[in-house]
């Protein structure tokens, strides 16, 4: 028995074989056709002479316009079989000169290709015969007629008896793909050459003197070199009569992605995947896709999207004419399809889909810009009316051009109100607020940052993304805003893209994605919050761009048919994937508030190496904040979102308190969290590095009027802040500091540093919006004494407008704290779980 986890050797099998002698079978060789020697030999010899003459004639016509080095030094012949039961002796159709030096050896004749017999055509072998050694080839046919072997058979009988016809080769004989070549229009052709540098040089020279164009890409095999040329079929006609050692011509079979497969093959993959999908039950959490409708009958969606869960506020059909909502729905349900389509495993789903058609068809009247907030409220209400108790994530991969960069709008304010559980209605001043927030009706919105217009792509793609500001309503405080990054940096095999390259670097911001670097005021929220894969853009370096090539896009369901696969990209695709992650978190942790799920997605995000390199290259916290406005907090990975580990423990708290009292809204209280801290383990780490991440997520109530949107405290109902006790403070000292600093911020006084150098961006930078996050990096022994976190409030329009109906309202929030170390032999998770008194069965992961 091998040790668990050890490698297993190959099996050496011994003692199961002994020697046997070959016994020659008697009688004639059944693989050689019986023919009348004289008649057959003379007929084949005459055909051979005619074929050579035809070749030389064709060469002579071509030689008049061909440079000397391209003139043929041989003829190309086609040997056709007579009967499929008697194959051609192809091993006799390859012979080299007898020189000892490989450099001096030259081919006498060379087998170029063999085409198998079909129901309508015999087996064919195409042979190149050198002019220099043509007489030797002819001699074989003479010897067949006039010379016997010692056994009395005709010499070369195995070769010549099975030949049914010999003729001169034409271009069509080189064609090796199914069907006929396309004889009209310009196409790419895959040309196979005899191996070697000389054939490649000759082929290039031939192309340069013809209307053809050759791709720079070359594929080398052991005995063949493959090139790609573009042109008309007739442009290739002279190639068999030139010196170019072409052996085959094929239709380029390029399969960079699933989309390069045939329609039938893609449909088969879709059917196979559909058969492996196990849909979640009717009461499972859902992603509600607010978009252009959906093709519910798609085989990949139908089991997860009930007819009652398809809605429309623009027409009755809810069909996806724009071919956008269906793709986004499939990404929100299944993620990118490539690994699933090519896999074999069962796909068990924990969440479902809902769809609301909010975008009219292209030929219909669009909503006026000022109406989108109320349209969104209508869209939200429909699925909630059908399934009021279902947990859901609202996915909005749609945006519009903003009025003012970064400032709230009627649409973004509506999203903020709906997220906070506030009812809205039309109003002369913007939107009308219908009562105070209802935390029990809070909603999670996942919204795309918006895309860089295709006409604005630049070779320095970061300039384009940095100059393109996130679109409406992505600036909403309470929404999770998703930008795009990319790891898709492949170059297509298609020779049309020879010399092209991906615009975005691996792990960098996608060329499609917008940022918040251009926000008019730094107090507006940092957007995007996170990034997901949004695809890349190909460019030729001379101003041409391809933003939709399948190789740099994601696979998704298509609205054009029930089994059709398409490509999706940009921040819409990124948003749909983020919504899927949010739904997975709801499935695993059904008691979590929407505020927690939003916070977890940023908390689980990590910067890619190129992003982290940018952040580490700048020292100022303001400079780091600027980079956050490009990348957000990075890319959340599914495992980190859903799971802790022994070396990376995440603690989640959901809480509420009443921060203000009286008609003056004086600060009344704050919350002090003495965390279940693994202090002993942290002390044992001494100087080893530990990373702590703190995320504070809550929803604000927006003001109803546009008038106050340009003042710092006039849009949000309130704000929250978190503070960490430092290493050398007692709890009493920490409480005093929080009291002092909270009052200073209320008075808008500058705040002193309080161990801020250990924070990545610090409290002066992290406090915009309604989601605050920062990363503390230091040693274990320094962090061991820091397990106390305070959460306090600052006034917003509730305080400054003196709203009596907002007095003494509780505010709720999610506080997420994680500790992580690279020391693999350390357990941070178990002491926290023990302190919390978790049952032992919850402390041992299921096998």
N, C-alpha and C positions, 0 to 999 in steps of 0.2 A: 504494500500500500504506500502510495506516495504521500509526502507531507502536504497538509492543506495549504493551498496557494502556491505550491511548488510547480516547476515546469515538468511536463511529461515528455519522455524521449520517444523517438521513432521506434517501432518494433522490429527487432532483428529476428527473421524467420529462418531456422536452420534445420537441415535433415529432411527436407520435403521434395528433393529433386534428384534425378539421375540422368545419365546420357541416353539419347536415342539417335539413330542414324536416319538421314533422309533416304527415302525410297523414291526413285524417279518413276513417274507415271508413264505408262506405255502409250503408244498411238500418237497421232498428230497433235500439235499444240492447238487446243481449242480456241486460243486467243488470236490465231492467225487465220485469215479468210482463205478459203480454197478458191483460186482463180485460174484461168487459162493464162499461163505465164507470158507467152509471146504477145498475144493481143493486149493484155493488160499492161505489159511493160511498154509496148510501143505507144499506146494511148496516153499513158502518164508522161512519157518522154516528150511527146508532141505538145501536150498541155504545158509542160515545163518550159519548152522553147518559146511557146506563144506568150506565156506569162512574163518571161524575162524580156522579150521583145517589147511587150506593152509597158513594162516598167521603164525600160531604157528610153522609149519614146516620150513617156510622161516626164522623165528626168530631163530630157533634151529641151522640152518646152520650158521647163522651170529654170534650167541653167542659164538661159538668156538673160534673166533678171536677178540672178543669185550670185553673191560674191563667192569667190573661189573656195573659201574655207567651209562654206555651207553646202557645197555641191556633194551629192551623195557618193559614197564609196561602196555601195552595195545595193541590192534589190530586196524588196519585201514580197514574200510569197505567202499564199494561203493554201494549206493542205487540208482538204476536207475528207472526213471519213466517209465510208460507204454504208456502214451499218453500226448502230449503237452497240451491238454485241461484240464488235471487234475494234477496240480502242487503238488510236494512233500510238506508235512507239516514240513517244516524245523525248525519251532520253537519248535518242539518236540525233536529235535536232539541235544539239548544243555541242560545239567542238572548238577548242582553242589550239593555237599553234604550239609546237613542242619546245619552245624556248625555255631554258631553265630559269632565267630571271623573270620574275613576275612583271617587271616593268617592260620587258621586251615581248611578252606574250601578247598575241593579238587574236581576236576571234575569227575563225573561218566562217562559221555560221552560228547564229544565236536564236534560241527560242524566245520569242517576244511575249506570247500569251497563248493560252489554251481556253477555248470556249466549249463548255460541255454541250452534248447533244440535247435537243429538246424534241417535242413531238413533231415539230415542223422543220427542224434544221439539224444537220449532222454535226458531229464534233468537228471543231476547227482548230488548227494550230497555225499561228502566224510566225514565219521564220524570216530572219534577215540573213542574207547570204552575201558575204564580202565579194566585191569584184575581183580582188586578188586571188581568192580561192574558189571562185565560181566553178572552175573546171573540175575541182575535186568533188564538188557537190553533184555535178552532172555525171561524173564517173560512176557514182553509186547506181544510177539508173542504167548505165551501160552494163555494169557488172551484173545487175539483176537479170538482164536479158541474156548475157553471154557467159557467165561464170558460175560454177557450182561450188558448194562447200564440200569438205571431205565426206559428209554424209549424203551428198547427192541433192541437197536442197539448193534453190536459187539463192545466190548471195544477196544479203539485205532483204530477204523475203519478209521478215517481221515488220520492217518499215514500209515497204512499197506495196505489199499485197493488200494492206488495210486502207490504203489511200483510194478514195473514190473520185477525187478531182483535184487538179492543181490550177490555180489562177493567180493573176496579179492582185496584190492587195490594193484596196482603196481605203479612203478615210474611214468609212463606216465599219470596216473590219477591226479598227482599233477600239471601237465603242464597246465598253464592258458593263455598262449599267443597264438596269431593266428599262424596257420601253425604247423608244427611238430618241435620238438626240434632238434638241430644239433647233430647228433649222432657220427660224426667224428670230430676229432681234439679237441684241448683245447679251452674252451670258458669260459666267465664269465656268471654266473647264479645268478638271483635274487631270493633269498630264503626267504619266508615269514614264520615266526614262531609265535606260540602263545605268547602272551605278557608276559613279566616278566624277571627278572634277571636270574632265574634258567634256563629257556629255552635257553637264550643266552650263559650261561656258558656251558651248555651241548653241544650246537652246536659247540662252540669253541673246546671243548674236542674231539668231533667227527672229526672235520676237522684236528686237530693235529695228529690223529691216522690214517689218510687216505692220499691219494695222492693230496688231495684238498689243495687250499690256500685261506685264508679268508682275505678280505679287512678290514682295520681298521675302516672304516666308518660304522656307524649303524644308521638306521632311525627308530624312535619310533612313532607309532601311538597309538590310544586309546586302541585298542585290538590286535594289531599286532606289531611285531618287524621285520624289514627287514634287511637282511644281504646280502653280495655279496661274492660268492665263485668262484674260478677259477679251472677248471679241465675238465675232459671228462665226458660225460653223464653217462657212465657206472660207473664212480667213485661215482655217487650219488645213485646207485641202492640200497644200503643197508640202506639208510636214512629212508624210510618208515617203516622199520622193526627194527629200533633202538629207543632209548628213545628221540631222537630229535623231538620236537613237530612241525614238519614242516607241514604247512597248504597249501602252494602253492609254485610252482617254475615257474618263468617267465623269459622271455628274457629281459635283462636290456633295458629299454626304456629311454635312456639318451638324453636330448635335451638341451645341454648347449648353443647352438647357432642354427641359421637357418640351418647351414650345417648338423646338426644332424637329420633334417627331411628327409623324403624319397625324392627320385629324383622327384617323381610326385608332392609332396607337394611344393618343392622348385620351380619347374616349374610353378605351379599355382600362387605362390607368385610373381614370376617374371612377369607373364602375367598380374596379377592384378596391379602391380606397373606400368608396361608399359602403361596400359590403363588410369592411372591417371597422366601420364607425359604430360605436355603441352610444346612442344619444342619452343625455341626462333626462331625468324625469320631469314632468310638467311643472313641478314646484321648485325646480332648481333655480339658482340665480341666473340672471340673463344679462347679456350686453344688448342694450337698445341702441340700434344704429339709426341716427337721425341724418338722413342723406337723401339720395335721389330715388329711393325705392329699392326693390329687391326682386330677383327672380326666385320665388319661393320653391319652384319645382326643380331647381338644381339638385342633382343627386347627392351633392355634398352638404346641402343645407336642409332639405325637406324634412328629415327626421328631427331636426333641432329647431324648426320654425313652424309653429302651428298656424293655421289660417287665421285664428282669432288674434294672433300676435303680430299681424301685418296691418299697418294703418297708413292712412294718407290724409293730409290736410289740403292737398291741391287737386286730387282727382280720386275717383273711386277705385281705379285699377291698381294703384300703387306699384305699377310695373317700372322697371329700371331702364328707361330709354337712354339715359346718359351713360350707362355701363360704368357706374362708379360705385353705387351702393352695394351691388352684389359682390364685387371684389372685396370691398371693405368688410362686409358681413362675414365672408369666408375667412379673412385674416383674423377677425375678432373671435371667430369660433375655433379655428384650427391652427392659426398662425401660418407662416409660409408653407406652401404645399409641397415643395420639392422633396424634402426628406420623407414626407408621408406617402407621396405618390410612388416613390421608388422603394419604399419599405414593404414589409410583410406583416408587421405586428398589428395587433388589435389597437384601436384608438378609442379608449374609454373617456368620454367627456363628462365633466362635472357641471357645466353651465350650458345655457341655451341662448337662443337669439330672439330678439324682437326687432321690428323695423318700422320706422315712421318716414314716409315720404314727405319731405319738406321742400325740396327743390322742384319747381315746375319743369315740365319737359322743355327742351330747347326752343320749340316753336310757340310756347305759351308765355303769357305775361309773367314777369318775375315779381317777387314781393318788393315793395318800396323799402329802402334801407331802414327807415325809421320803424318799420313794422316787424323786423326780424325778432326783436325781443318778445313780442306778443305771440308771434308765430311759434317761437321756441316753447313758450309756455303752453300753447295749444298742443304742440307735439309731445310734450312731457305728460300732459294730462291723459292722453288717450290710452297708452299702455297701463298707466296706473289705475285707470278706471276698470280695465279688464282683469288685471291681476294685482289688486292693491297690496297684497301681503308678500309679493315676490321681491327679493333683493335684486337690484339691477345697477348697472353702470351705464350712463348715457354717453355714447360715443358720437362726437360731432366732428367729422373730418372735413368740415366746410368752413370757409372764412370769406370775408369781404374786405375791401380796401377801407382802412380806418379814416375817420375825419381828422383826428389829431393823434400824433404818434405817441402811443403809450397811455394816453388818457382814457378814462372810462368813457363808454358810449352807452347809448340806450340798449344795445344788444348785450354788451358785456355786463352792464348793471343788472339786466334781466337775468343773465346766467348766475351772477352773484346772489341775487335775491332767491332764485329758485333753488340754488345749492343750499342756502341757509334755511330753507323751509318757509319762505315768505311768499305769499300770494301777490300777484301783480295785475294791474289793469292799465288801460290807456289813460294818459293825463296830459294836460296842456304843458306841463313842465317836464315831461319826459315819460316816466312810468309812475303809476300810482301804487303805493304800498298798501296791501290789504292786511293790516294787523301786524303784530310783532312776530319775530321768527318762531317757528315751531321746530325745535331740534329733532323731534321724532319724525319730521317730514323732510329732513335734510337729504340732499342728493349729491352724488358724485358725477361730475362732468369731466370727461377727457376730451380735450379740444386740440386740434392741430395748430401749429404755429403759422402755417401758411407757406407758400412756395415762392422761390425766386422766379420771376418770369423768364421764359426761355430766351427772350431777346436780351436779357441782362446778364447772361453767363459771361464770365471773364476767365482768361487763362489763370489769373490769380483768384481762384474761386472764393477764397476767404474775404476778399474785398467785396465781392458781390453779396455774400451772405451777411457780412457785417453791415452793409449799407441797406439791406432789405429788412425793414422793421416788421415784427410780427403783426399779423392782420387781426381785424376785429372778428370774433370776440376773445381772441387768445390772451388779451391783457387782463382778463377777469381775475380778480383776486382769488376767488374760491375754486377756480378750475385747475385741473392738472393739465398743463400745457406741454405738448410733445413736439419736439424738434426731431430732426433726422441726422443720423450719422451714417457711415457706410463702411462695410468690410468687403464690399463687392468690387474688386479691382482687377478682374480678369479681362483679357483681350480676346475678342471673338476669333474663332478659326476662319471665319469667312474672309477670303482674300480681299473683299471690298474694303475691309477695315485695316489693310496693311498700312502700318505707320501710325495708326490711331492709338490712343492711350486713355486710361481713366483719368478724369479730371481731379477727383478727390483722392487723397492718400488713404491708405488702409487705417481705419480707426478714427479718421478725422470727421469733421462736420461734413454732411452731405452737401454737394453743390446746390441741391434743391432747397435747403432749409433757411428760414428766416431767423433773426435773432432780435434781442432787445437792446443792442448797443446804441441804437438811435433814439431811444426813449427821450422825451423832452425833459424829464425830471428824474433824478436818480432815486426819488422816493417811490416811484412806481415799481411794481413787482419785478423780480428777476424772472425772465421768461426766455427760453423754455425752461421748464422744471427738470425734464429728463429728455433723453434722446433714445430713439429706437431705429432699427435699420430702415432706411428710406431709399436705398439705391444710389447709384452713381450716374455720372454723365460721361460719355465718350467724346473725345475731341481729336481733331487731326493736327492741331498746332497751328492751323492757318485760318482759324475763325469759324470752322464748321463744328457743330455739336450734335450729338445724338443722345437725347435725354431719356429715351424709352427702350433702348436695346434690351432684350430679355436677359442677356448675360449679366447686366448690372441692375436688374429689377427682381421683383419677387413674384412667385406664382400664386394665383388666386382663381376663384371661380369667376366665370364670365356670364354676363347677362344675355349673351347671344344664343345660348342653348343650354340644355340640362346637363350636358356632359362636356362642356367646352371649358378649356383652361386658358387664362389670359395672364398678362403681366400687370403688376401694380407697383407704384413707387411713390416717392416724395413723402411729405409729412402726413398725408392722408393715410398711407400704408403704415407709417410709424405709429400714428394715433390708434389705428385699429388693433395693432399688436399690443400697445400699452393697455387698451381697454380689456383685451383678453387677460393680461396679467392681473389686472384689478379684479376681474371676475374670478380668477383662480384663487386670489386671496379671500374673496368673499365665500367661496366654497369651503376653504379650509378653516377659516375663522369666522363663522356666521354671526358671532356676537359683536364683531368689530364695527364701529361707526364708519360712515363714509370718510370722516376726517382722518381716521386711522389708516384706512386703505390708501388714501392719497399720500399720507405721510410715509407709509411703508414703501411705496414705489420710489420716492426720492431717497429714502433711507437705504434702500437696497442697491441704489445706483453706484456705479464705479466709473471713474474716468478711464478711458483707454490709454495705452502707453503714450500715444502722441498728444492726447489731451493733458495727461498728467505732466508730460514734459514741458508743455507750454506753461502750466501753472507753476511748476517748480522753477522755471526760468525767470520769473518776475518775483520781486521781494515785497513790493508794496501791497497792502491789503486792497487798496482801490484798484490796482492793476489785476489782482486776482478776481475781484468782483466783476471787472469788465469781461474776463474770460468766462466767468459763470454765465454771463449774459449771452454768450455764444454757445456754450456746451451744456448749460444747466448743470445738474449734479452727475451727469454721465449716463450710463446705460444700466438699467436694472436687469439683473439676471434672475431667472425663475427660481433657482435653488436658493439664492440669498433672500429673495422676497418671501419665500414660504418656510424657510427652515433656518434654525440656528445650528451651531455645531459646538463641540467642546472648546474650540479655540476662538469662536466668534459667537457670543451670546447676545441676543436681542431681548430687551425688556420693554413691554408695552403697557402704558397706563392711559386710561380714559377717565376724565375727571371734570367737575364743574364747580364753580363758586360764584358768589355775588361780589364783584370787586368794588362797586360804587354804592354810596349811600347818600340819601338826602337830595334835596333839589339842587344842590351845588355839585353833585356827583363827586364828592371827595373820595379819595382812595380809602376803602374800608379794610380790605384784607388782601392777602395773597396766599398762595399755596406753597408749602415747603415739603418737598419729596425727599425723604431719607431712604434712599434706594437700598434694596437688598444687595449690598456691595460685597464682592469677593475680596475683601481687603487683605486677608492673609495670603491668598494666591498672588495678588498684585505685589505685595511686599517681597514675596519669594522671588519674583522676577527681577528685583533690584533694578539694574540699569538697562534691562531689555526693553525694547520699544513696545508700547501699547498704543492703540488708536481707539479713541472714544468718539462716537458720533451721537449728536443730540438733535432730534427733530421735534419741533413744536408745530402742530397743525390744528387749525381751527377755522371756522367760517365767520366772516363778518356780514353784517347787514348793510347793504349799500344805501346811500341817501337817495331819495326819490327825485331830487331836483338836480339839473345840470349846473345850477349856479355855484354850488360848492365843490365841484369836481376838481378845481384847480388849487384848492388849499389842502395842506398836508393832512389836517385832521377832519376834513369836511366830507370825505367820501365814505370812509369806513366807520361803522358804528363804534368800534373800539379796536384796540390792539393788545396783543399779549407779548411778553418777553420772558426769556429764561435766563437764569444766572446760575453759575456753578461755584460752589464753595472751593476756595483755593487751598493749597497744601498747608498753608501756615495759619489759616483762620480757624477759630473755634466756631461752633454753630451760632453762638450769640453774636460774635463779631460779623459773621456772614449776614445774619438777619438785619443787623444795623446797617450794613453796607447796602443791602437790597432796599431798605426803607429810604436811604439817602439818595441812591441813584434813581429809584423810581420817581421820587419827587423832583429830582433835577430834570429828568426827561419830560415830566409834565410841564415844568417851567421852561423847557427848551434850552436848558443850560448845557454846556459841553461836559462830557463825562470823562473822568480820568481812566487810565488803563488799570485793569485789575487782573493781571496775569494774562492779558490779551495776546501776548506774543506767542502763546502756545496754540491759539485758535487760528484756523486757516484764514478766515476773513474777519473775525471779530464782531462784537455787538454793534458797532457803528455802521457796519455794512450789511449785516444779516437780517435786519429788522424791517425790511420792506415787505409789503404784501401781507398775506395771512398764513404763510408757511415759512418758518424760520429754521434754518439748519446750519450747523457748523461742525467742524472736525477738530478735535484736540489731539495733538500728538506729543508724546513724552514718554517717560520711563514708568515702569510699573510701580516703583516705590513712591514716585511723585503723585501718581493717581490714586494710590491706596487710601489717602485721607480726603478724597474729593467726592464722596458718595452722596452729597446733598445738593439738590437742585431746587431752585425757587422759580415759580411762575407767577408773574404779576401783570397787571393791566395798565394801559394808558388810555386816556380819554380820546374819543372820536366824536362823531356828530351827535351821539347820544348825550355826551357831556356838554358840548359847545352849543348845541341847539336847545338845551335844557328841556328835553322832551319828557313830560311828566309820565307818559305812557310807557316810557322805557326805564323808569326808576326801578331799582331793586331787581332787575332781570338777571338771572344767572347766565354765565357764559360757560361753554364747555370746550374742551380741548383734548387733544391726544398728545401725549409725551412719549417719545420713543428714544430709548438709550441703548446703545450697543457698545460692547467692548470686544476688541479683536487683537490677537497677537500672532506673530509668525512662529513663535516657539511651539513646536509640534507636540511636545510632551507635557503641555500645560492644559488643565481642565478648568475653564472659567464657568462653564455652564452648570456643572453639578452643584457647586456650593451655592449658587443663586437658587437653583431648584430646591435644594435642601432647606435653605432659609425660608422659601415660600411654602414649605410643607407639602410639596407635591407628592402624591402616592408613588411608591417605588415603580409601579407598572407604567406610570407616565414618564418616568425618568429613563426608561430603557427603550430605545427605538425599536419598533416592530421589525422583524426580520423580513 
